[in-house]
Amino acid sequence: MRIVIVGCGKVGSALVEQLSAEGHDIVVIDSDKETVDGMANMYDVIGIYGNGASHPVQEEAEVSKADLLIATTSFDELNMLCCLSAKKMGAGNTIARIRNPEYFAQLDFLREELGLSMHINPEYATAGEIFRTLRFTSAQKIETFANGMIEIAEIRVTEDSVMSGLRLKDFGKVFDVKALVCAVQRVDSIFIPDGNFVLESGDKISLVAAPDQAEKIFEKIGHVRKKLRNVFIIGGSRIGFYLAQMLLSTGAGVKIIDNDDKRARYISEELPKATVILGDGTDQELLHEEGIGNADALVALTGVDEENVIISMYANYMKVEKVVAKVNRSGMLSLLDNIGLDNIVSPKLITANMIIQYVRAMKNTLGSNVETLYKIARGKAEALEFIARQASDVIGVPLKKLKTRKNLLIAGIIRGNQAIIPNGEDRILMGDRVVVVTTNTRLDDLSDILA
Amino acid sequence: MNRRMIFYILGQIIKILALFLLLPALVSVIYRENAVYSFLISAVIAALIGLLLTLKKPAEKRIYAKDGFVVTALAWIAVSLIGALPFYISREIPSFIDCFFETVSGFTTTGGTAVNNIEGFSRGLIFWRSFTHWIGGMGVLVFVMAIIPLTGRSMYLMRAESPGPIVGKLVPKLKNTAKILYAIYIFLTAVEVLLLIMGGMSVFDSVIHAFGTAGTGGFSNKAASIAAYNSTYIHIVITVFMALFGINFNIYFFLVTRNFRSVFKNEELRWYLGIIAVAIILIAVNIMPHYSNVGTAVKDAAFQTVSTITTTGYVTADYAEWPEFSQTILVLLMFCGASAGSTGGGIKVSRLLLYAKMSLRELRRMLHPKSVSVVSLDGKPVGESNLADIGTYFAFYLIIAAITLLLLSLDRFDFKTNFTAMASCLNNIGPFLGRGGPFGSYSEFSAASKLLLSLNMLFGRLELFPLLMTLNPAIWKKH
């Protein structure tokens, strides 16, 4: 597809990296010459220097021929103008980043008038992601397929866990559930395991199961979902604000610590149910005073990556059950894994992934058959959902007889309203939804799973 | 620096070279020549080296600008060394230095030869010599990139190999850009072959001269170059095509996509055509007394002018006999060179244009010390770092020219010969004045001078920086 990306900030560059690797024709527009040149050097894209909303620049980028325009500059108004004029010039679809809560409120009207295909609010999306992780205390991340019929959850194998030293063949027996371990992260490598794979403590596994089965496993490992009573949010930024709103609506207790007087006042006005503390979130004395020892969860959302990391390390040390930190620099992610910080959210990656899912779905109508795509295991593996629409060699053959590619696993089959965690005897039938986990990228069709 | 990746890319390029070597082998088979074995042996050697270098795919694939420069320089040296093998193995050129000189002269589209008896060569070798022009003109790496993905960051390679101060892409994907460039290139070459055949040239000669024109190289299979054909039609066809291949290929892309505005906005094109027109008029008027007929004078003036500014180096008239004024214009045109993004060599019109604009800006700044102004080309501002590169380019250009001239003077020729030989090689033209005259060869130069001139050709074709970077020991240090 021909995609024009306006604005190469954090989200824009993450998008360029991902989408160019997927083989799209990408034109990048930014008003900073060095940024544009840098992008054109690092990725196989064309860079145009200028204001993305100006007509001549859009003409140069041949927006009229583009299938998709994504506006991710730091200004909402510019993004909207970009999309509006692109749409008028004949661009297929447009996506705008709109983060100002005031515009956010009138989005339905804006979408209609601007002809937006999708809008995205990075802070809101990030808050939503954190909210989901907080609800499942033991799983670090949960993705759903086929309207929630199958889930993929990431779990860390702890030293005292039954899973440590477990052969995957016996997994179902031990837990008495139908579930499949579809990917294992060990230090820096990622495995798509078979039945003889033995788990070690420290591994991070991705588990496929129907939601009720997943819950059973969580119970067995000793982490039951319990109601959050006391959540610390360090930093009252927009993400913190949205997150607090979401948590309060479920009745959780929320404590927000921010060191800006005005901001703290604003939050306490807007969210009267939250406890707002004016102070420095890195100050351990303050955290103690507010009872960090009794917290169910802590979310570090200050504007500085390093502060978030340090606060989280301290919270871990204080045995807070669930700790989430916001880290923007993606280069640091694997580093943090090694010091036991599991729940790292990166707004730019979350935003980029949401847009990429949209692009994938769009491509679907243009020839690819991917229904849903998630990056799992730190983006090193993909979980994809296909629908078996046309007859092919894959259909009707017992799975054990299929010669699939290396590092690929058929993790789930959804037939009607029944979710199957398949074994070698199962087969894919016409009309099934199939979840495939693989470290190969760029599968475009179900038949691509064959070697 | 990512050495593994550098050698891996190098291996891929050498593998493609092995395939190239099969083409002249085919020509030799058609003409039943023994040279076929020398090509097959060379191809096998290239394939082995290529396979050896690409045995293991490096885990770390990231490369940066400096790696791009080094890959490009090493690739050009490697293809020249391996490309020289057929000449050596067939014993048709006995000295390896001469073989190397001939191949470098081919790939860099210089077209100066170290042999005197080209008409006695086997056809396979003549074909190979001209084919190196054709591939070298648009670029070895560009060709490879059109077929196989070398690295995710091929832009660094493209920028290091493509001529001109500012290199951009036509379409988002580099692979497609390379394909489009080669499609235009193949199309124009094919049209020229057809037109030459229609002019009564044999098929083999047409292909040889179309390759020589397309790459703006200048190798001919006749000792007398194009003057061997006594046909006004052929002279005009070659004049027009030399001029066409000296134009930035982006212009053709704009024409095909009907983007006429970009064509008209192109300042370099206007200046390039303007310089050609003025030079033709000046030379024609100046040489008129030597000619009986105005038409022939204009035709010869046009051919020599276009041949020199595009750095092709074909000859239809012995301009050593022309007045000093005309000769001087030709020497100046040698330095001017063709357009950026064409197959021509030299300094390039756009670079001169930008340098002039920069200089005028500095002059204005002396008048208004606090003035701020942006240098622009084709209506778009040019980045200060690009401008700085151009300044550096000129500095190194002069230093290299000076050192070459000094070292050449150790050989036994006069200043005119040395200076024009240096200018001819550094700007990838071919013929020089003085001792050899336009129809002469480099055979009388010493082996050391030939090596020095080969190096100059590589410097000229790759526009200094890749080779300078590779020769800088600091880049090879591990820390």
Chai-1 contact restraints between the chains, C-beta under 6 A:
chainA,res_idxA,chainB,res_idxB,connection_type,confidence,min_distance_angstrom,max_distance_angstrom,comment,restraint_id
A,D25,B,P172,contact,1.0,0.0,6.0,A-B,restraint_1
A,D25,B,K173,contact,1.0,0.0,6.0,A-B,restraint_2
A,I26,B,P172,contact,1.0,0.0,6.0,A-B,restraint_3
A,V27,B,P172,contact,1.0,0.0,6.0,A-B,restraint_4
A,K33,B,G383,contact,1.0,0.0,6.0,A-B,restraint_5
A,N41,B,M155,contact,1.0,0.0,6.0,A-B,restraint_6
A,D44,B,K173,contact,1.0,0.0,6.0,A-B,restraint_7
A,D44,B,L174,contact,1.0,0.0,6.0,A-B,restraint_8
A,V45,B,P172,contact,1.0,0.0,6.0,A-B,restraint_9
A,I46,B,K169,contact,1.0,0.0,6.0,A-B,restraint_10
A,I46,B,P172,contact,1.0,0.0,6.0,A-B,restraint_11
